Amino acid sequence: MSQPEGGLRRVLKLRHLLLYGIIVIQPTAPLGSFGVVATVAQGHVATTLLIAMVAMVLTAVSYGRMSAAYPKAGSAYSYVSHELHPNLGFLTGWSIALDYVLNPTIGTIWCAKAAMNILPVPFAVWVILFAALFTWLNLRGIETNVKTNTLLTAGMGVVLVAFFIVATGYLVRLSGWSGLLSTQPFYDPQSFSWPLVSTGTSIAVLTYMGFDSISTLSEDVENPRRNVLLATVLLCVITGVLGTLEVYFGQLIWPDFRTFPDPDTAYVSAAGRAGGPWMFHLMNFTLLVATMGSSLGAQLGAGRLLYAMGRDNVIPRGFFAYLDPVRNTPRNNILLCGVLVAVGALSMSYQTGAELLNFGAFVAFMGVNLAALVHYYVRNESRGFKSVIVNLLPPLLGFVVCLYIWWSLRDGAKLAGAAWLLAGLLYWAWRTNGFRRTLMMESS
């Protein structure tokens, strides 16, 4: 398939998309929030992950189907702009930009703090070093990023296998082979509460954040109509199954969530209980590497989103739509994201960044589900039973679930997120002369 002059080269296959998505999400994604979710959900972390997986798979289907309808970079922004309205598309892009920039920002915060446990260099120095590293690697281009992701995935896989072996040995020594099988991580009648599990699910869904980044690479993919949908859904399923297995072992090793030394590092403590100091430090280092990979991929996604918005001239085209002629990367956007990541990591806490990330992500998720509903059902002349099952129910259910999770955010996060949307609305009103004209341009 020939590519338009100045466009992005199609170099990625299905396996590349999965590797990229796994690194963005991390194979160890639920481990950082394990203790927090266990405390909120009264120990039912495995249950919250499975519920969240169903919700994200529904949304993943919408992303995949919309990427087939619009196989171009831009993700939620492009889909909502074309199917609903350019103004709504801009607000969606503005919202998801907050998500994409905050993902590597909180990752940089976590990396810097974890690195301080290895080498006691000041926090600010580590922040600048990590932000510079992520920026440099992404400037090297998409092919280099895929190779880096492959190495990171292989390393994390080896450590997880080692943990499962150690955890199995610990549980067998403690309770025999029967100690490996228990329903308690999924349902404990002594502590189960649906409202608490629902609240825990609203936190556990962070495990899947980044699955949508696959759709931002649509212009880099061979056969995007098939591969983006398949990769997005497979990514959510793989993440959910692996994550459930990980937290299942964690709950068996440390069943009393009330005795965690520190909920933020509870899984590292559980690994240490099972394998001793060497496993404690190995898990800590693995989470550091995983977060580095996640931040690297998230910054690339941010650069691609800004490229799509700049190409459509909703933000200044001359700066944001520029592609490096040698590396074929949106160089200006990657450099800008590197600066924003460093400044953000030095000026906000991890918790604040994570809450704002959720706000932006779920605005985009709701927008994509609505766009899929409009494109495949409202605009479809066929309204029979099959169309209801295939084209109406999945995006409608996805929208409702995302709305429920978004509404469950704390008031502070919703207020700050609303302020960000208001700033975007004012900017868009200025650029469009009070919404009387559109800057949306069809891309080649």
N, C-alpha and C positions, 0 to 999 in steps of 0.2 A: 504493500500500500504506500503510495507516494505521500510525502508530507509537504504541507505548504511551506513556502520559503519563510524563514524566520520562526517556524514553529518548533515545538518540542519533539525530539526524536523518540520513536517507539522502540525501547530496548528492553523492557521488563516483561517477564513471563509470570505465570500464576505463582510459581514457587518464589519468585522475587517479591511479589506482593505480600505473600504470607510471611516471609522473613521480615520484610519491612514492617508489616503490621504487628507481628509478634514483638519486635524490638520496641516499637512505639508504645505498645501496651505493657510489655515485659512479661516473660513467663512467670516471674515472681510478683506479678501485679498485686494480688490480694494480701501479700505478706506484710507490707508496710502498715496497712490499716487493720490488720487482723485483731489486735488487741482492742482497738476502739470499737469495731463492729461487735466483737464478742461481749464487751461491756454493755453496749446499748441493747443488743438483741438477746441478752441473757444467755450467751454461749452458742446461739444458733447461726454461726457464721456460714456453714455449708448451705443451710437453707436459704439464707439471704442471697448467696451467690447464684443459686439455681433459679430463684425468682427473678433476679436481675438479668440472668442470661436469657430468659424468655422475653423480657421486655426489650433487650438490646437486639435480639435476633429479629424481632418484628421491625424495629427501626432499621436494622441492617438490610432487610429485604427492600425497604423503601429506598435506601441509599443505592443499593445495587441496581434496582430497576430504573431509577432516575439517571444513573450513570450510563445505562444502556440507551436511554432516550436522549441524553445530552453527554456524549463521550468527550468531555473537555475538562480542563482543569478548573477548579473553582468550587466544586462540591456544593454545599448547601446554598451558598450565595447564588450560584448560577441557576440551580433548580428553582428556587423560589422566585428569582427575577423573571424567568421565562414563563413559569406556570401561574404565578399569582399576580405580582406587580413589581416593577423595578424598584419602587420605593421600599416595599417590604423586603425585596432582595438585598437592597443596600443595608437595611437594618439587620438582616440575618447575617450578612457578611461582616458587618461591624461587630456584631455580637460574637460570632465564631472567631473573629480575629482576636478578640479578648481571650477566648479559650486557648487558641493556638499559641499565643505569646506567653500566656501564664503557665502552660504546660512545661515548657523548658525552663521557665523562671523558677517554679517550685522545685523542679528537678535539680536546678543549679543550687538552690538553697540546701536541699537534702544532701547532694554530693559534697558540698563544701563542709557541712557539719560532719558527715561520715569521714571525710578525708582528714579532718582535724583529729579524729580518734587514732589515725595512723601516723600522722606527722603534725605536730602542734604549731602549724603556721596560722597566722591570723585569718579569721573568717573572710575578710574583704579580699585578701590575696587569693584565696582559693576560689572565690566567686569570679574574680577577673580571669583567673587561669582557665577555669572550666568554660566560661562564656566564650573566651577566645578560642579554645580548643574546638568547641562545637561549631563555631562560625567557620573556622579554617577547614574542617572536614567537609562541611556542606558546600563550601566554595570549590572544593575539588571536583564536585559533580556527582550525578546520580549513580554512575557506575561504581565510583569509589565508595559511596555510601552503602550500596548493596553488599560489597565485599566486607566492609566493616561490620555490618549487621550480621553477616554469616558467622564471623568469628565470635562475636558477642553471644549469639544464640547458642553456638556449640559449647562455649565455656559455661554458660548458665545451665545448659542441659546436663553437663557432667556433674556439676555441683548438686543439682536437684536429685539426680540418680543416687549420688553419694548420701544425700540426706535421707532419701526413702529407705536405703539399705540400713543406715544407722538407726532410723526411727523404728523400722520393723524389728531389728534386733533388740532395741530397748523395750518395746511393747511385748515381745515374746518372752523376754526374761522376766518382765514384770507380771504378766498375766497369762502366759502361754499363748498358743496360736489363736485362741478365742479372743484374745485382747485386740486382735486386728479388726474384728467385726463388731460394730455397735451402731445402734440407731440413735444414740444420744446426741451426736453432733447435728442430727437433722431434726429430732423431736425429743425434747425432755419434758415430760408432763409436769415435772415439779417447777419448771420456770418458763414454759412456753407462754407467750403472750403475743397475739397477732399485732396489736398496735406497736409493740416494741420491735417485733420482727420487721414490720413495715418501715419503721424508722431506721432500723439497721440496714435494710435494703437500700434506702435512699443514700446511705454512705457506701455500701458495698458496690453499688453501681459504678463507683469511681474505678473499679477494677477494669472496666471495659472502655474507659475513656481513651480515645485515640483510634478506635476501630474505623471511624469515618475518614481518617486520614488517607486510607487507601484510595478513596474516590478523588482525592486531589491529584493523584498521579495518572488520571485517565489518559492524558495525552502522551504518557511515557509507556503505555501498555500495548502489547500485542493483543489483538482481539478484545478490546475493552468491554464490548457488550456482554461477553460471556465471563471473562476473567474477573472483572471488578465485582460483579454480583456474587460469584462463587467464592472469591477470596474474602469478601466482607462477611458473609454468613459463616463460612468455615472458621474465620478468625474468632468470631464470637463464641462458636461452639467449642473450639479448641481451648480458648481462654477459660470458658466456664467449666469444662470438664477437668482440665488440669488444675485450675484454681480450687475447685471443690475438693479434689484429692489432696492438695497441699494443706488446706485448712482443716480437712478431716483428720489428717495425721497430727496437725498442731493441736487440735482440740483433744484428741486421745492422749497426747503427751502431757498437756496442761489443761485438764478438764475444768478446774476451778478458776473462772475468769476473774474472780474477786481478789486473787492473790498475785496478779501480775506485778512484778517490780515496777514496770513502767509500761502502760498500754501502748505507747508509740513504738516500743521496741520489743513487744511481747513475743513475736515469732522468733526473734533472735534468741531470746531467753529460752523458749521451748526447744530450739535447736541445741542450745548449750546443755539443757537438761538431758537430752537424748544422747548427745555425742561428746560432751565435755568441752573444755576451753577451745580446742582446735576447731570444732564444728561451730562454736559460737563466733569465732573470728572469721572463719571461712564464710559463714552465712552473711555476716556483716559486710565483708568485702564483696560478696556476690550481689547483694542489694545495691551496693555502690556502683558496681559495673552495670547492673540492670538499669539503674536510674540514668546513668550516662547514656546508654543506648536509647532509652526512651526520650531523653531531652534532645539528643541529636536528631532523631526522626521527627520530633514535634517541631523543631525549628525549621526543618526542611518543609514541612507542611504549611507552616506560617508563611514562608517565603513564596510558596506556590499559590496560596490563597491571595496574597497581596498582588502577585503577578496577574492573576485573573481579573481582579478588581481594577488594576491599573490598565490592563489591555482593553477593558470595557469603558475606560475613562471615568469611572465613578470616583476614583482618586487619581491624582495627576499622572497621566500616562507616561510622560517623558521620563519620570523617575521610576515608577513602580512597574512599568511594562518592559523595562530594559532587560535584555538577555545578554550575558557575556558571550561574545562571538567565539571564544575558544572552548569554554567549558559548557556552554549552553545552559547556564544556570541564571536565575534572577539575582544577580550579584548585589544590586543595591538593596533589595529586600532582605537578603541574608545578613548583610552588614548592619542594616537598621535593626533587625531582630536581635542581633548580637548585643548591640548597645542597650536596647530596651530590656533584655534579659538581665544584663549586668546591673543596670540601674534598679530594676524591680527587685532583684534578689537582695540588694543592699538596703532597700527601703520598706519591705513588707515581710510579714511572717509567713511561714509555710501554710498555716491554717487560713489566713486571710486570702492568700492566693488560690488555695484549693476551693474555697467557697465561691469565689468569683468565677473560677473556671467552670464550676457546675452551672452557674447562671447562664453563661454564654453558650455552653454546650447544649443545654436543654431547650433554649430558644431555637437553636439551629435544628435540633432533632424534631421539635414540633413542626417547624417550617417544612422540613423535608417530608415528613409524613403527610402533611396537608398537600404538598405539591404532588406527591405520588397519588393521593386520592383524587385530586383534580385531573391529573393527566390520564390515569388509567381507568377511572370510573366516571367522573363527571363529564369528561369530554369523549367518552366512549359511547358509541351508539348502542352497543349491546349492554343491556341491563338485566340479563337473565340470572338464574341461580348461580351459574359458574362465575359470572362476573362479580357477583356479590361476595362469593367465597374468596376469589383470587384478587380482585381489584379493590374491593371496599373494606372488608373486615381487617386485613393486616395493617394498612396504614391508619385506619380509624382506631383500632386497638392500640397501635403504637403511639398515636397522638395522645390518647387518654392516659396511658401509663406515664408518658413523659410529662404531661401536664400535672399529674398527681405528684410525681417526684419533684418537679420544679416548684410546685406550690409548697412542698415540705421544706424548702430551704429556709434557713434562719432569716429573720427580718432584716438583719444587718446586711447580709449578702444580697437580698433582693433590693434593698435601698441603694446600695453601691452599684449594683448592676443596672438599676433603673437610671441612675445618674449617668452611667456610661452610654446607655441608649439615648438619653436626652441630648447628650453632647453630640452623638452621631446624627440625631434628627436635626439639630440646629445647623450642623455642618452641611447636611444634605439640602436643607431649605436654602442655605446661602448659595450652594453650587447650582441649584436648579431654579434660582430666582423665585423662591416661594412656592416650589413644587409646580411651576407653570411650564417647565420643559424637562426633558429627560437627557441625561448624559450617557445612557446605555447605548453602546455601539455593538453591532454584531461582529463577532470575531471571525477572522479567516480560518 
